[in-house]
């Protein structure tokens, strides 16, 4: 009888310990993480009006996320991305004849709120992944350029839509703009310290000049000529239809060059690897 009591007591202790470990695991709260990301960026705007996915470019990032429980986090992120597009990729005959192109480097800093669909607990095999949504506010720099005769030429200083001569009140655009990242992702916990994620996030922006194209042509006569009488780089880059068909010049004053009623956008798809920098077990935390 005495031996049975000891066995029963041992069984009770084992069950209590097991339940305690289980409860502690379920109350495991992630405090925060930092990580790096790598992926691709793509532009949508006046040169890519049909949201085609063609010629994506590189995107790299860093982030720090502070967790407020297992469901909500606040993220500070920094990104470098390359964007660019060309009318030669279009299936539209007018755009092919327009023949404009651009590239730009983008440097972005944003604050985002991340909202997990499931409880996410590093080290817990039952809560090791979650889909999530993210929404934020950021700022980014850009400076579009194109190539003329093999030379890299920045477009903003040229005033390709008459900004430098104040045509119809147009003013030079800035190299900074606001972005609103909105995206979805999924995050997996590989170990108590390491996570991996995949995210796709659209950036809605406050500029229509990411590509240096927005409104109408102003006509070649609005741009100065060189001392030798040849057209200036501004004149040659504001309308490049002459390269496609010299007998079908599009750059007539007032003719549509872009679509000013919708701002440009870009998207970043990236894989992230992060380290949990601080975790704690707080019974009763949700």
C-alpha positions as CSV (number, residue, x, y, z in Angstrom):
1,X,0.0,0.0,0.0
2,X,2.8,2.4,0.9
3,X,4.5,1.7,-2.5
4,X,1.2,2.4,-4.3
5,X,0.9,5.8,-2.5
6,X,4.4,6.7,-3.6
7,X,3.7,5.7,-7.3
8,X,0.4,7.7,-7.2
9,X,2.2,10.8,-5.7
10,X,4.9,10.5,-8.4
11,X,2.3,10.3,-11.1
12,X,0.5,13.4,-9.8
13,X,3.8,15.3,-9.7
14,X,4.7,14.4,-13.3
15,X,1.2,15.5,-14.4
16,X,1.5,18.8,-12.6
17,X,4.9,19.5,-14.0
18,X,3.8,18.6,-17.5
19,X,0.8,21.0,-17.2
20,X,3.0,23.7,-15.8
21,X,5.5,23.4,-18.8
22,X,2.5,23.4,-21.2
23,X,1.0,26.5,-19.6
24,X,4.4,28.3,-19.6
25,X,4.8,27.5,-23.3
26,X,1.4,28.9,-24.1
27,X,2.1,32.1,-22.2
28,X,5.4,32.6,-23.9
29,X,5.4,36.3,-25.1
30,X,7.7,37.5,-27.8
31,X,9.1,40.9,-26.9
32,X,10.6,41.9,-30.2
33,X,12.9,41.0,-33.1
34,X,15.2,42.5,-35.6
35,X,15.9,41.2,-39.1
36,X,17.0,41.6,-42.7
37,X,15.0,41.2,-45.9
38,X,15.8,40.6,-49.6
39,X,13.5,40.4,-52.5
40,X,12.2,42.3,-55.6
41,X,10.6,45.7,-56.2
42,X,8.3,46.7,-59.0
43,X,6.8,50.0,-60.2
44,X,3.3,50.8,-61.4
45,X,2.4,54.2,-63.0
46,X,2.3,56.1,-66.2
47,X,4.7,53.8,-68.0
48,X,3.0,50.7,-66.6
49,X,-0.7,51.5,-66.6
50,X,-1.9,47.8,-66.8
51,X,0.0,46.7,-63.7
52,X,2.2,44.3,-65.6
53,X,4.8,42.4,-63.7
54,X,7.9,42.8,-66.0
55,X,11.5,43.3,-65.2
56,X,11.4,43.6,-61.3
57,X,14.4,44.9,-59.6
58,X,16.3,44.3,-56.3
59,X,15.0,45.3,-52.9
60,X,16.9,45.1,-49.6
61,X,15.7,45.9,-46.1
62,X,16.3,46.1,-42.3
63,X,13.7,46.1,-39.6
64,X,13.0,46.2,-35.9
65,X,9.7,45.0,-34.5
66,X,8.4,45.5,-31.0
67,X,5.7,43.0,-30.0
68,X,2.7,43.9,-27.8
69,X,1.5,40.4,-27.0
70,X,1.3,37.5,-29.4
71,X,-0.9,39.3,-32.0
72,X,0.2,42.9,-32.4
73,X,3.5,44.4,-33.3
74,X,5.0,47.8,-34.3
75,X,7.7,47.8,-36.9
76,X,10.4,50.3,-37.9
77,X,11.7,49.4,-41.4
78,X,14.3,50.8,-43.8
79,X,14.5,49.7,-47.5
80,X,16.6,50.3,-50.5
81,X,15.0,49.4,-53.8
82,X,15.6,49.9,-57.5
83,X,12.7,50.8,-59.7
84,X,12.4,51.3,-63.4
85,X,10.3,50.7,-66.5
86,X,10.2,51.3,-70.2
87,X,7.5,51.8,-72.9
88,X,9.1,49.1,-74.9
89,X,7.6,46.6,-72.5
90,X,4.1,47.8,-73.3
91,X,1.6,46.1,-75.6
92,X,0.0,49.5,-76.3
93,X,1.0,51.0,-79.7
94,X,0.8,54.6,-78.4
95,X,3.1,53.8,-75.5
96,X,5.6,52.0,-77.7
97,X,5.8,55.0,-79.9
98,X,6.0,57.3,-76.9
99,X,9.2,55.4,-76.0
100,X,9.9,56.9,-72.6
101,X,11.9,55.1,-69.8
102,X,13.3,55.7,-66.4
103,X,15.2,54.2,-63.5
104,X,15.5,55.3,-59.9
105,X,17.0,54.4,-56.6
106,X,14.5,54.5,-53.7
107,X,15.5,54.9,-50.0
108,X,12.5,54.3,-47.7
109,X,11.9,54.6,-44.0
110,X,8.5,53.5,-42.6
111,X,6.6,52.7,-39.4
112,X,4.2,49.9,-39.7
113,X,1.6,48.1,-37.5
114,X,1.7,44.3,-37.9
115,X,-1.4,42.2,-37.0
116,X,-1.1,38.4,-36.6
117,X,-4.1,36.2,-37.5
118,X,-2.9,33.5,-35.1
119,X,-1.1,33.5,-31.8
120,X,2.6,33.4,-32.6
121,X,4.8,32.0,-29.9
122,X,8.5,31.3,-30.6
123,X,9.5,27.8,-29.4
124,X,5.9,26.5,-29.3
125,X,5.3,23.7,-31.9
126,X,1.6,24.5,-31.8
127,X,1.9,28.2,-32.5
128,X,4.9,28.4,-34.8
129,X,3.4,30.3,-37.7
130,X,0.9,32.9,-38.6
131,X,-0.4,34.9,-41.5
132,X,-0.4,38.7,-40.9
133,X,-1.4,42.0,-42.4
134,X,0.6,45.2,-42.2
135,X,-0.2,48.9,-42.6
136,X,2.0,51.8,-42.1
137,X,3.3,55.3,-43.1
138,X,6.6,56.2,-44.5
139,X,8.8,58.5,-46.5
140,X,11.1,57.8,-49.4
141,X,13.5,59.6,-51.7
142,X,13.7,59.1,-55.5
143,X,15.5,60.7,-58.4
144,X,14.6,59.3,-61.8
145,X,17.1,59.1,-64.6
146,X,17.3,57.8,-68.2
147,X,20.1,57.0,-70.7
148,X,20.8,59.2,-73.7
149,X,23.5,58.0,-76.1
150,X,24.7,55.7,-73.4
151,X,25.1,58.5,-70.8
152,X,23.1,58.6,-67.6
153,X,21.0,61.7,-67.3
154,X,18.9,62.7,-64.3
155,X,15.4,63.9,-65.4
156,X,14.2,66.1,-62.6
157,X,16.6,69.0,-63.3
158,X,15.6,69.0,-67.0
159,X,11.9,69.9,-66.3
160,X,10.7,67.6,-69.0
161,X,7.1,68.8,-68.6
162,X,7.9,72.5,-68.6
163,X,8.5,72.9,-64.9
164,X,11.6,75.0,-65.3
165,X,9.8,77.6,-67.4
166,X,6.7,77.6,-65.3
167,X,4.5,76.2,-68.1
168,X,0.8,76.6,-66.9
169,X,2.1,77.0,-63.4
170,X,4.0,73.7,-63.2
171,X,6.8,73.6,-60.7
172,X,9.7,71.3,-60.2
173,X,8.8,68.2,-58.1
174,X,10.7,67.2,-55.0
175,X,12.8,64.1,-54.5
176,X,10.9,63.1,-51.3
177,X,7.4,61.7,-51.0
178,X,5.1,59.9,-48.6
179,X,4.2,56.2,-49.0
180,X,1.6,54.1,-47.3
181,X,2.7,50.4,-47.2
182,X,-0.2,47.9,-47.1
183,X,0.5,44.3,-47.3
184,X,0.1,40.7,-46.3
185,X,2.7,38.1,-45.1
186,X,3.3,34.8,-43.4
187,X,5.8,34.2,-40.6
188,X,7.3,30.9,-39.4
189,X,9.3,30.3,-36.3
190,X,12.3,28.0,-37.0
191,X,13.6,28.0,-33.4
192,X,13.2,29.9,-30.2
193,X,15.5,32.5,-31.6
194,X,15.0,32.5,-35.4
195,X,12.0,33.3,-37.6
196,X,11.6,33.4,-41.4
197,X,8.9,35.4,-43.2
198,X,7.5,36.2,-46.7
199,X,5.7,39.5,-47.3
200,X,4.2,41.3,-50.3
201,X,3.4,45.0,-49.6
202,X,2.1,47.7,-51.9
203,X,3.3,51.3,-51.5
204,X,0.7,53.9,-52.3
205,X,2.6,57.2,-52.8
206,X,1.9,61.0,-52.9
207,X,3.8,61.6,-56.1
208,X,3.1,61.1,-59.8
209,X,6.7,61.8,-60.8
210,X,8.4,58.6,-59.7
211,X,8.8,58.0,-63.4
212,X,9.2,61.7,-64.4
213,X,5.9,61.4,-66.3
214,X,2.6,62.9,-65.3
215,X,0.6,65.2,-67.6
216,X,0.9,66.7,-71.1
217,X,3.7,67.5,-73.5
218,X,4.7,71.2,-73.7
219,X,6.3,71.1,-77.2
220,X,10.0,71.1,-78.1
221,X,10.1,74.9,-78.6
222,X,9.9,75.3,-74.8
223,X,13.3,73.8,-74.3
224,X,16.7,75.6,-75.0
225,X,19.0,74.5,-77.8
226,X,22.8,74.0,-77.4
227,X,25.3,76.6,-78.6
228,X,25.9,74.5,-81.7
229,X,22.2,74.6,-82.5
230,X,21.4,71.0,-81.6
231,X,18.5,70.1,-79.2
232,X,19.4,70.1,-75.5
233,X,19.2,66.8,-73.5
234,X,15.9,68.2,-72.0
235,X,14.4,68.5,-75.5
236,X,15.6,65.1,-76.5
237,X,14.3,63.3,-73.4
238,X,10.9,65.0,-73.0
239,X,9.8,63.3,-76.2
240,X,11.6,60.2,-77.6
241,X,9.0,59.2,-80.2
242,X,11.5,60.5,-82.9
243,X,13.6,57.4,-82.1
244,X,10.8,55.1,-83.1
245,X,9.3,57.0,-86.1
246,X,10.6,60.5,-87.1
247,X,7.4,60.9,-89.2
248,X,5.1,60.4,-86.2
249,X,6.3,62.8,-83.5
250,X,4.0,62.6,-80.4
251,X,5.4,65.6,-78.4
252,X,3.0,68.2,-79.6
253,X,2.0,70.8,-77.0
254,X,-1.1,69.7,-75.1
255,X,-1.0,66.0,-76.2
256,X,-1.2,63.5,-73.4
257,X,2.2,62.4,-72.0
258,X,1.0,60.8,-68.7
259,X,-2.1,60.4,-66.5
260,X,-2.0,62.9,-63.7
261,X,-5.1,61.8,-61.9
262,X,-3.4,58.7,-60.4
263,X,-0.2,58.7,-58.4
264,X,2.6,56.2,-59.0
265,X,3.0,53.1,-56.8
266,X,5.5,50.4,-56.1
267,X,5.4,47.0,-54.5
268,X,8.0,45.0,-52.6
269,X,8.0,41.2,-52.3
270,X,10.6,40.0,-49.8
271,X,11.9,37.1,-47.7
272,X,12.9,38.0,-44.2
273,X,15.1,36.4,-41.6
274,X,14.8,37.7,-38.0
275,X,16.3,37.1,-34.5
276,X,14.1,37.2,-31.4
277,X,16.0,39.6,-29.2
278,X,14.0,39.4,-26.1
279,X,11.3,37.0,-24.9
280,X,9.7,36.3,-21.5
281,X,7.2,34.0,-19.9
282,X,4.3,36.0,-18.4
283,X,1.4,33.8,-17.2
284,X,-1.9,35.2,-18.2
285,X,-0.6,37.2,-21.2
286,X,-2.6,36.9,-24.4
